[in-house]
Amino acid sequence: REEEQKQQEEEAARQREEAEKKRLKDEEEAKRQQEQQQQQQQATAAAAAVPPQPSSEAAVAQPSAAEPPAPAAAEAAVAASSGPISQGVSCQEDYERLRADFGPKDAQVVGIAKAKGEAKMALLQIKKEVSPHVAAIVPAVPVCKRVINELCQVLAKHQADPLNGFYSMLALATRFVPSKQTGDVGDKLIYGYAAVGVHVGLAFPEFLRIWRYLMHKACPLTAPVCPSGPSADQALGREKDEDADAWNTRVGLCMRQFAVFLQTDINAALIPDMVAGRFAGRLPAHPFGLDRAWVWTATVLNFPPEVLQARRDVWTTALAYMLDRAGHALLGRYRWQCGKLLAVIQGQYLPLVSAQAAGGDTDNVSLKVGVQMLQDFFEAYHKGGVRPCEARTLDAAGSGQVG
């Protein structure tokens, strides 16, 4: 009887041990499935965050052998302070900070410009100092380097006075934001503009913040913002009496310029002389670069579907231009992680707007153009042939003649 009891106890112990092993195995499998599901949800949601970046003065922007982690959380974006992007600030919060920082100063400048007196003449003089240098920009390294140094000297001269310092940067930034007055300056020139603007920003980080403020003001889709309701079009930057096609054209120009700025590489030959000593032997980080392009794209895909559908024409235009100009660079940096984000666009967004473009949509013309751009991008992508725009490469020694 004792032997039988002993066997029963051993059998019970064995069963408990097997049950414990099975429990641990089941927990491990459940954990694995949960992690896999979370990864799939993150990819589907295309959630955006910014990988930590060092300061623009301390960072080395050389490519590493390891692939950088793509941003993965939904609530990250750009810091309002000068310098690179940081975590913890949403796109909407960043947009509001820029408006709070520069809106009152911008309004003050507008008031001075409408009045008469010495203050207005001083602002006009600053504008005259900036304009010839911008007009001299062509997509060639020697020309851009000369213009960068000249513009840095102009900006530095006015920084002692807060208003004049702000206006000198505002006057320059205004030239790099598409408008009805500037129209389409062409592919070659916008890459020259971006090279000059980004490298001037190494010496004057506040300049790039002002440029972003003006770009978001002209085209809030670049922020991006997520308005809804009857005043949504106005909140997205549609001007009074502006028809849908004209609005889409302007959105396309702004998004193209915005994306080109974000994907512009820092070039050692273009670092301003006045700050070259800070970066001896290394390249600084882009003050506002590709991580922001990732944040922008994923943030848009996280917007409520009904918001995107309400203005599917302009959002399709915006997505198309972001991929058209920054898609190659995003794939180069984030590779398979970018592929997940692109799968969301192609698998979920594109089929819907393609069907609407093929139907009797009221914004059919503009929507068709955006859809075709997206289809062309994905056709090249699946053939392994997404290429950067030829105009992206500045002439190393030539004149960069445009036209």
BALO-413590 format. One record per residue (C-alpha): residue in three letters; x, y, z; residue number from 1. Coordinates in steps of 0.02 Angstrom, whole numbers, plus 50000, padded with zeros to 5 digits. Layout:
<recs>
+------+-------+-------+-------+-----+
: type :    c1 :    c2 :    c3 : seq :
+------+-------+-------+-------+-----+
:  ala :     X :     Y :     Z : NUM :
...
+------+-------+-------+-------+-----+
</recs>
This chain:
<recs>
+------+-------+-------+-------+-----+
: type :    c1 :    c2 :    c3 : seq :
+------+-------+-------+-------+-----+
:  arg : 50000 : 50000 : 50000 :   1 :
:  glu : 50144 : 50117 : 50041 :   2 :
:  glu : 50223 : 50077 : 49873 :   3 :
:  glu : 50059 : 50114 : 49785 :   4 :
:  gln : 50042 : 50279 : 49877 :   5 :
:  lys : 50220 : 50325 : 49830 :   6 :
:  gln : 50185 : 50289 : 49647 :   7 :
:  gln : 50028 : 50395 : 49654 :   8 :
:  glu : 50126 : 50540 : 49730 :   9 :
:  glu : 50261 : 50524 : 49597 :  10 :
:  glu : 50128 : 50521 : 49460 :  11 :
:  ala : 50044 : 50674 : 49534 :  12 :
:  ala : 50212 : 50764 : 49543 :  13 :
:  arg : 50249 : 50718 : 49362 :  14 :
:  gln : 50079 : 50782 : 49307 :  15 :
:  arg : 50106 : 50945 : 49402 :  16 :
:  glu : 50276 : 50965 : 49320 :  17 :
:  glu : 50204 : 50934 : 49147 :  18 :
:  ala : 50061 : 51053 : 49183 :  19 :
:  glu : 50185 : 51187 : 49237 :  20 :
:  lys : 50290 : 51161 : 49080 :  21 :
:  lys : 50133 : 51173 : 48973 :  22 :
:  arg : 50079 : 51332 : 49064 :  23 :
:  leu : 50248 : 51413 : 49037 :  24 :
:  lys : 50248 : 51360 : 48854 :  25 :
:  asp : 50072 : 51428 : 48831 :  26 :
:  glu : 50120 : 51593 : 48914 :  27 :
:  glu : 50273 : 51607 : 48802 :  28 :
:  glu : 50169 : 51572 : 48647 :  29 :
:  ala : 50035 : 51697 : 48701 :  30 :
:  lys : 50169 : 51827 : 48732 :  31 :
:  arg : 50246 : 51795 : 48562 :  32 :
:  gln : 50076 : 51810 : 48477 :  33 :
:  gln : 50039 : 51969 : 48573 :  34 :
:  glu : 50204 : 52046 : 48521 :  35 :
:  gln : 50173 : 51994 : 48341 :  36 :
:  gln : 49998 : 52068 : 48348 :  37 :
:  gln : 50065 : 52230 : 48420 :  38 :
:  gln : 50194 : 52241 : 48282 :  39 :
:  gln : 50060 : 52213 : 48152 :  40 :
:  gln : 49950 : 52345 : 48233 :  41 :
:  gln : 50094 : 52467 : 48234 :  42 :
:  ala : 50127 : 52435 : 48051 :  43 :
:  thr : 49943 : 52448 : 48007 :  44 :
:  ala : 49922 : 52607 : 48106 :  45 :
:  ala : 50085 : 52673 : 48034 :  46 :
:  ala : 50117 : 52753 : 48202 :  47 :
:  ala : 50249 : 52887 : 48199 :  48 :
:  ala : 50380 : 52938 : 48321 :  49 :
:  val : 50552 : 53009 : 48303 :  50 :
:  pro : 50709 : 52911 : 48338 :  51 :
:  pro : 50817 : 53004 : 48464 :  52 :
:  gln : 50933 : 53125 : 48378 :  53 :
:  pro : 51086 : 53214 : 48446 :  54 :
:  ser : 51097 : 53401 : 48437 :  55 :
:  ser : 51133 : 53478 : 48268 :  56 :
:  glu : 51305 : 53531 : 48327 :  57 :
:  ala : 51354 : 53367 : 48410 :  58 :
:  ala : 51280 : 53240 : 48292 :  59 :
:  val : 51370 : 53148 : 48155 :  60 :
:  ala : 51257 : 53118 : 48007 :  61 :
:  gln : 51365 : 52983 : 47929 :  62 :
:  pro : 51265 : 52826 : 47881 :  63 :
:  ser : 51292 : 52681 : 48000 :  64 :
:  ala : 51307 : 52498 : 47957 :  65 :
:  ala : 51152 : 52458 : 48060 :  66 :
:  glu : 50983 : 52511 : 47999 :  67 :
:  pro : 50912 : 52650 : 48110 :  68 :
:  pro : 50751 : 52608 : 48200 :  69 :
:  ala : 50598 : 52678 : 48117 :  70 :
:  pro : 50486 : 52782 : 48230 :  71 :
:  ala : 50349 : 52677 : 48307 :  72 :
:  ala : 50237 : 52771 : 48430 :  73 :
:  ala : 50093 : 52881 : 48380 :  74 :
:  glu : 50124 : 53036 : 48485 :  75 :
:  ala : 50294 : 53103 : 48437 :  76 :
:  ala : 50352 : 53241 : 48326 :  77 :
:  val : 50457 : 53395 : 48322 :  78 :
:  ala : 50523 : 53503 : 48460 :  79 :
:  ala : 50482 : 53686 : 48449 :  80 :
:  ser : 50654 : 53735 : 48509 :  81 :
:  ser : 50794 : 53767 : 48388 :  82 :
:  gly : 50885 : 53613 : 48327 :  83 :
:  pro : 50833 : 53436 : 48288 :  84 :
:  ile : 50672 : 53345 : 48319 :  85 :
:  ser : 50640 : 53272 : 48492 :  86 :
:  gln : 50511 : 53154 : 48563 :  87 :
:  gly : 50354 : 53196 : 48657 :  88 :
:  val : 50281 : 53338 : 48555 :  89 :
:  ser : 50140 : 53302 : 48433 :  90 :
:  cys : 50132 : 53381 : 48261 :  91 :
:  gln : 49983 : 53485 : 48317 :  92 :
:  glu : 50076 : 53546 : 48471 :  93 :
:  asp : 50227 : 53591 : 48367 :  94 :
:  tyr : 50118 : 53686 : 48245 :  95 :
:  glu : 50037 : 53783 : 48387 :  96 :
:  arg : 50207 : 53824 : 48463 :  97 :
:  leu : 50271 : 53892 : 48299 :  98 :
:  arg : 50117 : 54001 : 48282 :  99 :
:  ala : 50134 : 54061 : 48461 : 100 :
:  asp : 50319 : 54101 : 48439 : 101 :
:  phe : 50311 : 54188 : 48270 : 102 :
:  gly : 50131 : 54238 : 48240 : 103 :
:  pro : 50138 : 54398 : 48345 : 104 :
:  lys : 50304 : 54450 : 48269 : 105 :
:  asp : 50237 : 54414 : 48095 : 106 :
:  ala : 50083 : 54520 : 48131 : 107 :
:  gln : 50196 : 54659 : 48195 : 108 :
:  val : 50295 : 54657 : 48033 : 109 :
:  val : 50133 : 54661 : 47931 : 110 :
:  gly : 50077 : 54812 : 48030 : 111 :
:  ile : 50240 : 54903 : 48001 : 112 :
:  ala : 50235 : 54862 : 47815 : 113 :
:  lys : 50061 : 54939 : 47800 : 114 :
:  ala : 50114 : 55098 : 47888 : 115 :
:  lys : 50236 : 55234 : 47840 : 116 :
:  gly : 50396 : 55287 : 47924 : 117 :
:  glu : 50574 : 55238 : 47961 : 118 :
:  ala : 50529 : 55065 : 48026 : 119 :
:  lys : 50449 : 55019 : 47860 : 120 :
:  met : 50598 : 55086 : 47764 : 121 :
:  ala : 50715 : 54982 : 47873 : 122 :
:  leu : 50618 : 54824 : 47835 : 123 :
:  leu : 50617 : 54862 : 47649 : 124 :
:  gln : 50805 : 54887 : 47655 : 125 :
:  ile : 50829 : 54717 : 47735 : 126 :
:  lys : 50720 : 54638 : 47602 : 127 :
:  lys : 50826 : 54721 : 47468 : 128 :
:  glu : 50983 : 54649 : 47548 : 129 :
:  val : 50912 : 54472 : 47547 : 130 :
:  ser : 50830 : 54468 : 47375 : 131 :
:  pro : 50983 : 54479 : 47260 : 132 :
:  his : 51067 : 54332 : 47346 : 133 :
:  val : 50912 : 54223 : 47328 : 134 :
:  ala : 50897 : 54274 : 47146 : 135 :
:  ala : 51076 : 54215 : 47118 : 136 :
:  ile : 51040 : 54036 : 47175 : 137 :
:  val : 51070 : 53901 : 47046 : 138 :
:  pro : 51090 : 53713 : 47080 : 139 :
:  ala : 51280 : 53713 : 47082 : 140 :
:  val : 51390 : 53686 : 47234 : 141 :
:  pro : 51508 : 53834 : 47208 : 142 :
:  val : 51364 : 53955 : 47180 : 143 :
:  cys : 51263 : 53888 : 47327 : 144 :
:  lys : 51414 : 53898 : 47442 : 145 :
:  arg : 51443 : 54080 : 47396 : 146 :
:  val : 51259 : 54123 : 47420 : 147 :
:  ile : 51254 : 54031 : 47587 : 148 :
:  asn : 51400 : 54131 : 47655 : 149 :
:  glu : 51329 : 54295 : 47590 : 150 :
:  leu : 51158 : 54262 : 47665 : 151 :
:  cys : 51235 : 54213 : 47832 : 152 :
:  gln : 51326 : 54379 : 47834 : 153 :
:  val : 51164 : 54472 : 47799 : 154 :
:  leu : 51071 : 54381 : 47937 : 155 :
:  ala : 51214 : 54401 : 48062 : 156 :
:  lys : 51221 : 54588 : 48032 : 157 :
:  his : 51041 : 54611 : 48091 : 158 :
:  gln : 51035 : 54496 : 48242 : 159 :
:  ala : 51079 : 54633 : 48366 : 160 :
:  asp : 50905 : 54707 : 48343 : 161 :
:  pro : 50768 : 54579 : 48385 : 162 :
:  leu : 50641 : 54641 : 48258 : 163 :
:  asn : 50767 : 54665 : 48118 : 164 :
:  gly : 50845 : 54497 : 48157 : 165 :
:  phe : 50676 : 54413 : 48146 : 166 :
:  tyr : 50629 : 54504 : 47987 : 167 :
:  ser : 50793 : 54462 : 47899 : 168 :
:  met : 50757 : 54277 : 47927 : 169 :
:  leu : 50574 : 54300 : 47883 : 170 :
:  ala : 50617 : 54387 : 47720 : 171 :
:  leu : 50733 : 54245 : 47671 : 172 :
:  ala : 50613 : 54107 : 47725 : 173 :
:  thr : 50472 : 54187 : 47626 : 174 :
:  arg : 50571 : 54160 : 47466 : 175 :
:  phe : 50575 : 53973 : 47499 : 176 :
:  val : 50386 : 53953 : 47519 : 177 :
:  pro : 50286 : 53934 : 47356 : 178 :
:  ser : 50152 : 54064 : 47328 : 179 :
:  lys : 50045 : 54135 : 47190 : 180 :
:  gln : 50181 : 54265 : 47162 : 181 :
:  thr : 50325 : 54141 : 47145 : 182 :
:  gly : 50226 : 54006 : 47054 : 183 :
:  asp : 50320 : 53849 : 47000 : 184 :
:  val : 50505 : 53888 : 46999 : 185 :
:  gly : 50547 : 53716 : 46929 : 186 :
:  asp : 50632 : 53558 : 46992 : 187 :
:  lys : 50811 : 53614 : 46975 : 188 :
:  leu : 50789 : 53775 : 47070 : 189 :
:  ile : 50694 : 53703 : 47218 : 190 :
:  tyr : 50840 : 53586 : 47253 : 191 :
:  gly : 50955 : 53736 : 47250 : 192 :
:  tyr : 50838 : 53828 : 47368 : 193 :
:  ala : 50836 : 53678 : 47485 : 194 :
:  ala : 51026 : 53663 : 47486 : 195 :
:  val : 51044 : 53846 : 47530 : 196 :
:  gly : 50903 : 53849 : 47657 : 197 :
:  val : 50957 : 53692 : 47752 : 198 :
:  his : 51139 : 53745 : 47764 : 199 :
:  val : 51097 : 53923 : 47817 : 200 :
:  gly : 50996 : 53837 : 47953 : 201 :
:  leu : 51157 : 53761 : 48022 : 202 :
:  ala : 51214 : 53936 : 48069 : 203 :
:  phe : 51041 : 54004 : 48109 : 204 :
:  pro : 50928 : 53864 : 48176 : 205 :
:  glu : 50790 : 53990 : 48209 : 206 :
:  phe : 50782 : 54025 : 48022 : 207 :
:  leu : 50721 : 53848 : 47987 : 208 :
:  arg : 50590 : 53863 : 48123 : 209 :
:  ile : 50528 : 54024 : 48040 : 210 :
:  trp : 50528 : 53935 : 47871 : 211 :
:  arg : 50423 : 53796 : 47944 : 212 :
:  tyr : 50304 : 53923 : 48020 : 213 :
:  leu : 50280 : 54006 : 47851 : 214 :
:  met : 50263 : 53840 : 47759 : 215 :
:  his : 50131 : 53778 : 47882 : 216 :
:  lys : 50043 : 53946 : 47871 : 217 :
:  ala : 50036 : 53939 : 47681 : 218 :
:  cys : 49993 : 53753 : 47678 : 219 :
:  pro : 49938 : 53679 : 47846 : 220 :
:  leu : 49941 : 53506 : 47767 : 221 :
:  thr : 50130 : 53514 : 47787 : 222 :
:  ala : 50111 : 53520 : 47977 : 223 :
:  pro : 50003 : 53411 : 47962 : 224 :
:  val : 49840 : 53463 : 48045 : 225 :
:  cys : 49679 : 53365 : 48060 : 226 :
:  pro : 49530 : 53486 : 48053 : 227 :
:  ser : 49351 : 53433 : 48027 : 228 :
:  gly : 49183 : 53516 : 48008 : 229 :
:  pro : 49120 : 53655 : 47896 : 230 :
:  ser : 49277 : 53762 : 47917 : 231 :
:  ala : 49399 : 53619 : 47881 : 232 :
:  asp : 49448 : 53684 : 47709 : 233 :
:  gln : 49495 : 53853 : 47780 : 234 :
:  ala : 49594 : 53769 : 47919 : 235 :
:  leu : 49687 : 53670 : 47785 : 236 :
:  gly : 49737 : 53831 : 47699 : 237 :
:  arg : 49610 : 53847 : 47560 : 238 :
:  glu : 49597 : 54030 : 47512 : 239 :
:  lys : 49435 : 54121 : 47485 : 240 :
:  asp : 49365 : 54091 : 47310 : 241 :
:  glu : 49506 : 53966 : 47272 : 242 :
:  asp : 49439 : 53824 : 47165 : 243 :
:  ala : 49486 : 53643 : 47201 : 244 :
:  asp : 49611 : 53625 : 47058 : 245 :
:  ala : 49702 : 53786 : 47103 : 246 :
:  trp : 49709 : 53733 : 47284 : 247 :
:  asn : 49778 : 53562 : 47239 : 248 :
:  thr : 49909 : 53642 : 47128 : 249 :
:  arg : 49967 : 53754 : 47269 : 250 :
:  val : 49967 : 53609 : 47393 : 251 :
:  gly : 50072 : 53509 : 47271 : 252 :
:  leu : 50201 : 53648 : 47255 : 253 :
:  cys : 50212 : 53671 : 47444 : 254 :
:  met : 50225 : 53484 : 47478 : 255 :
:  arg : 50358 : 53464 : 47345 : 256 :
:  gln : 50463 : 53604 : 47421 : 257 :
:  phe : 50433 : 53538 : 47597 : 258 :
:  ala : 50484 : 53360 : 47552 : 259 :
:  val : 50638 : 53420 : 47458 : 260 :
:  phe : 50697 : 53517 : 47610 : 261 :
:  leu : 50673 : 53364 : 47722 : 262 :
:  gln : 50772 : 53246 : 47611 : 263 :
:  thr : 50915 : 53365 : 47572 : 264 :
:  asp : 51082 : 53294 : 47627 : 265 :
:  ile : 51206 : 53395 : 47729 : 266 :
:  asn : 51354 : 53430 : 47615 : 267 :
:  ala : 51524 : 53465 : 47693 : 268 :
:  ala : 51562 : 53582 : 47548 : 269 :
:  leu : 51410 : 53690 : 47590 : 270 :
:  ile : 51432 : 53714 : 47778 : 271 :
:  pro : 51437 : 53903 : 47811 : 272 :
:  asp : 51611 : 53968 : 47843 : 273 :
:  met : 51556 : 54053 : 48004 : 274 :
:  val : 51514 : 53885 : 48087 : 275 :
:  ala : 51633 : 53769 : 47993 : 276 :
:  gly : 51746 : 53757 : 48146 : 277 :
:  arg : 51607 : 53676 : 48247 : 278 :
:  phe : 51598 : 53530 : 48128 : 279 :
:  ala : 51781 : 53499 : 48088 : 280 :
:  gly : 51803 : 53322 : 48026 : 281 :
:  arg : 51620 : 53274 : 48037 : 282 :
:  leu : 51450 : 53313 : 47966 : 283 :
:  pro : 51314 : 53392 : 48073 : 284 :
:  ala : 51140 : 53318 : 48078 : 285 :
:  his : 51005 : 53391 : 47968 : 286 :
:  pro : 50912 : 53512 : 48084 : 287 :
:  phe : 50745 : 53454 : 48016 : 288 :
:  gly : 50765 : 53302 : 47906 : 289 :
:  leu : 50700 : 53132 : 47854 : 290 :
:  asp : 50635 : 53083 : 48025 : 291 :
:  arg : 50510 : 53224 : 48002 : 292 :
:  ala : 50458 : 53153 : 47833 : 293 :
:  trp : 50424 : 52987 : 47920 : 294 :
:  val : 50325 : 53073 : 48058 : 295 :
:  trp : 50224 : 53171 : 47931 : 296 :
:  thr : 50177 : 53019 : 47827 : 297 :
:  ala : 50131 : 52908 : 47973 : 298 :
:  thr : 50036 : 53047 : 48060 : 299 :
:  val : 49929 : 53074 : 47906 : 300 :
:  leu : 49891 : 52888 : 47898 : 301 :
:  asn : 49838 : 52895 : 48080 : 302 :
:  phe : 49708 : 53029 : 48046 : 303 :
:  pro : 49526 : 52971 : 48056 : 304 :
:  pro : 49473 : 52901 : 47886 : 305 :
:  glu : 49324 : 53019 : 47877 : 306 :
:  val : 49442 : 53169 : 47891 : 307 :
:  leu : 49549 : 53108 : 47747 : 308 :
:  gln : 49396 : 53064 : 47645 : 309 :
:  ala : 49319 : 53236 : 47669 : 310 :
:  arg : 49464 : 53311 : 47569 : 311 :
:  arg : 49532 : 53157 : 47482 : 312 :
:  asp : 49595 : 53260 : 47336 : 313 :
:  val : 49716 : 53371 : 47433 : 314 :
:  trp : 49772 : 53231 : 47550 : 315 :
:  thr : 49807 : 53119 : 47401 : 316 :
:  thr : 49904 : 53260 : 47321 : 317 :
:  ala : 50003 : 53287 : 47481 : 318 :
:  leu : 50045 : 53101 : 47503 : 319 :
:  ala : 50092 : 53085 : 47321 : 320 :
:  tyr : 50217 : 53228 : 47327 : 321 :
:  met : 50293 : 53171 : 47492 : 322 :
:  leu : 50328 : 52999 : 47418 : 323 :
:  asp : 50379 : 53070 : 47250 : 324 :
:  arg : 50515 : 53179 : 47328 : 325 :
:  ala : 50561 : 53093 : 47491 : 326 :
:  gly : 50510 : 52911 : 47459 : 327 :
:  his : 50680 : 52860 : 47392 : 328 :
:  ala : 50770 : 52935 : 47541 : 329 :
:  leu : 50647 : 52857 : 47665 : 330 :
:  leu : 50674 : 52685 : 47587 : 331 :
:  gly : 50861 : 52712 : 47594 : 332 :
:  arg : 50859 : 52749 : 47779 : 333 :
:  tyr : 50718 : 52642 : 47848 : 334 :
:  arg : 50713 : 52504 : 47716 : 335 :
:  trp : 50596 : 52361 : 47769 : 336 :
:  gln : 50515 : 52470 : 47902 : 337 :
:  cys : 50470 : 52596 : 47768 : 338 :
:  gly : 50403 : 52451 : 47667 : 339 :
:  lys : 50275 : 52418 : 47804 : 340 :
:  leu : 50216 : 52598 : 47797 : 341 :
:  leu : 50205 : 52593 : 47608 : 342 :
:  ala : 50103 : 52433 : 47620 : 343 :
:  val : 49972 : 52528 : 47720 : 344 :
:  ile : 49962 : 52663 : 47587 : 345 :
:  gln : 49952 : 52541 : 47442 : 346 :
:  gly : 49842 : 52413 : 47527 : 347 :
:  gln : 49718 : 52524 : 47617 : 348 :
:  tyr : 49723 : 52704 : 47557 : 349 :
:  leu : 49761 : 52690 : 47372 : 350 :
:  pro : 49623 : 52565 : 47325 : 351 :
:  leu : 49492 : 52677 : 47404 : 352 :
:  val : 49543 : 52839 : 47319 : 353 :
:  ser : 49576 : 52748 : 47155 : 354 :
:  ala : 49396 : 52687 : 47152 : 355 :
:  gln : 49335 : 52862 : 47191 : 356 :
:  ala : 49444 : 52939 : 47056 : 357 :
:  ala : 49374 : 52817 : 46930 : 358 :
:  gly : 49197 : 52867 : 46978 : 359 :
:  gly : 49105 : 53030 : 46968 : 360 :
:  asp : 49199 : 53119 : 47106 : 361 :
:  thr : 49174 : 53307 : 47108 : 362 :
:  asp : 49362 : 53331 : 47129 : 363 :
:  asn : 49396 : 53203 : 46994 : 364 :
:  val : 49533 : 53295 : 46898 : 365 :
:  ser : 49644 : 53335 : 47047 : 366 :
:  leu : 49610 : 53167 : 47128 : 367 :
:  lys : 49656 : 53075 : 46968 : 368 :
:  val : 49823 : 53166 : 46959 : 369 :
:  gly : 49866 : 53120 : 47139 : 370 :
:  val : 49811 : 52940 : 47116 : 371 :
:  gln : 49915 : 52923 : 46958 : 372 :
:  met : 50068 : 52990 : 47049 : 373 :
:  leu : 50044 : 52861 : 47187 : 374 :
:  gln : 50018 : 52721 : 47061 : 375 :
:  asp : 50176 : 52772 : 46967 : 376 :
:  phe : 50274 : 52773 : 47129 : 377 :
:  phe : 50217 : 52600 : 47181 : 378 :
:  glu : 50247 : 52530 : 47007 : 379 :
:  ala : 50427 : 52588 : 47018 : 380 :
:  tyr : 50440 : 52529 : 47198 : 381 :
:  his : 50390 : 52350 : 47157 : 382 :
:  lys : 50511 : 52348 : 47012 : 383 :
:  gly : 50649 : 52403 : 47131 : 384 :
:  gly : 50670 : 52562 : 47035 : 385 :
:  val : 50619 : 52706 : 47150 : 386 :
:  arg : 50746 : 52837 : 47102 : 387 :
:  pro : 50781 : 53011 : 47169 : 388 :
:  cys : 50742 : 53158 : 47057 : 389 :
:  glu : 50887 : 53193 : 46940 : 390 :
:  ala : 50885 : 53375 : 46995 : 391 :
:  arg : 50928 : 53319 : 47172 : 392 :
:  thr : 51113 : 53313 : 47133 : 393 :
:  leu : 51191 : 53485 : 47124 : 394 :
:  asp : 51326 : 53519 : 46996 : 395 :
:  ala : 51490 : 53494 : 47087 : 396 :
:  ala : 51587 : 53623 : 46989 : 397 :
:  gly : 51475 : 53686 : 46851 : 398 :
:  ser : 51370 : 53842 : 46841 : 399 :
:  gly : 51208 : 53749 : 46878 : 400 :
:  gln : 51124 : 53850 : 46742 : 401 :
:  val : 50935 : 53835 : 46751 : 402 :
:  gly : 50828 : 53834 : 46597 : 403 :
+------+-------+-------+-------+-----+
</recs>
